[in-house]
């Protein structure tokens, strides 16, 4: 590789999730000598977090590789490090195209007690899927309503009335109960409180990759461990929250850009990262990889000068919500061996409703059901419950014993097994995480592709006379088609590292291109 100029440039990366780690590795592999990661917590991985429920490995954070095929860099890295089983790496698995919705073998439980024949529910699942697929077609404009929720409420009853008119009233009602549950599933998939918050025109921006979603047999954090071993020792400063990033917009004399934490700029480095500890870290470039939820909450103090108005408005328009997991371990399974997902059908709910009337007393109704951790030889008899939105955030505030008792009572009611008991429970609490403030991003109503572009724009803007690429932005929310995913986060970190590499390259020669796949980063 031909030498690059200014390999002494000081580069600070805020956040040691996979986006920050990926950026650091790419920069270091291209020869940059002064790269430092500043991490607010005591661990690496960000929203990738593997935990334990007794002796069982469970994923507190990211769960699957979505679209495990050659286009997915997370899949390629996992294969390179030998972290997946043979089935997940098979060509057959990579060739499957499930459209982002893995075909789980379902079990349906009703609130009046007992199971429902899955064959009777197939028409509801298929109709809901068709309506959702129609939602993907409005990314070019012309959407009749603003949100996915509104579109489903307008279209699905009309289609159901026509297609199910020969069915009995009881079966039609039960199918509509399932539609409610499927809306709650989509709230978890999108990380939103309600599908009324997801933009109809923007939801089609998300792009799925081929491959049947797979998991890491020894935990997702194994990937983080492998990547961290490739970084130089001591590159990460843990337990070092950032108070403010001071950058120069070329208008330092303009009093309209003063800030309560403004510091004088140095002549050598245009950016100073002020840590809560009081440490000041000078930098030529800072890559900010913090979650959008944290940026939404702290944007007014995190940067000085503050974000330009168009960028701030895009931060505010883009959605960021909470999706939590509740793991339950049982001595023996109450579900049939083939079951991969259990759906709870509340028969007394209003049609097409994905929120509850009273969060404090009815939060558990937002729990759509459970996925079964498989194989049992690896995980034991463990279910993973999924719950999104404000109900999920309220659940975090409750004592663990209250959550366990409430869910146990629901399961006893739905299964008709009064003696059913849970051995252990473990829950995630992503909304309460001080440096995360939720789970992941989604394109909200009023949001467009331009907003994601704005999120990813570096500071200062190109039309100023200030030094370029002072503050760069990465993380899943900044990827235009893979937002909310681990591969989107990784690709965004590579993107910003490449932006710096290109800036410091004397030409667009092969030396400034990405390294070959064999080097991975």
Secondary structure, DSSP 8 states (H G I E B T S, - for coil): ----TTTT-EEEEE--BHHHHHHHHHHHHTT--EEEEE-SSSSSBTT--EEEETTEEEESS---BTT-STT-HHHHHHHHTT-S-HHHHSHHHHH---TT-----EEEEETTSSEE-HHHHHHHHHHHHHHHHHHGGGTTS--SSSBHHHHHHHHHHHHHHHHSTTS-HHHHHHHHHHHHHHHHHHHHHHT-S-GGGBBTTTGGG----SS--B--TT-THHHHHHHHHTS-TT-EE-S--EEEEE---S-TT-GGG--TT-----SS-SEEEEETTS-EEEESEEEE---HHHHHHHHHHHEES---HHHHHHHHHSEEE-EEEEEEE-SS-SS-TT--EEEEE-TTS-TT--S-S-HHHHGGGG--EEEE-S-HHHH-SEEEEEEEHHHHHHHHHS-HHHHHHHHHHHHHHHHT-TT---SEEEE--GGG-TTT-SSEEE-BTT--HHHHHHHH--BS-TTSSS-S-SEEE-SGGG-TTTTTSHHHHHHHHHHHHHHHHHHH-SSSSGGGS---GGG--
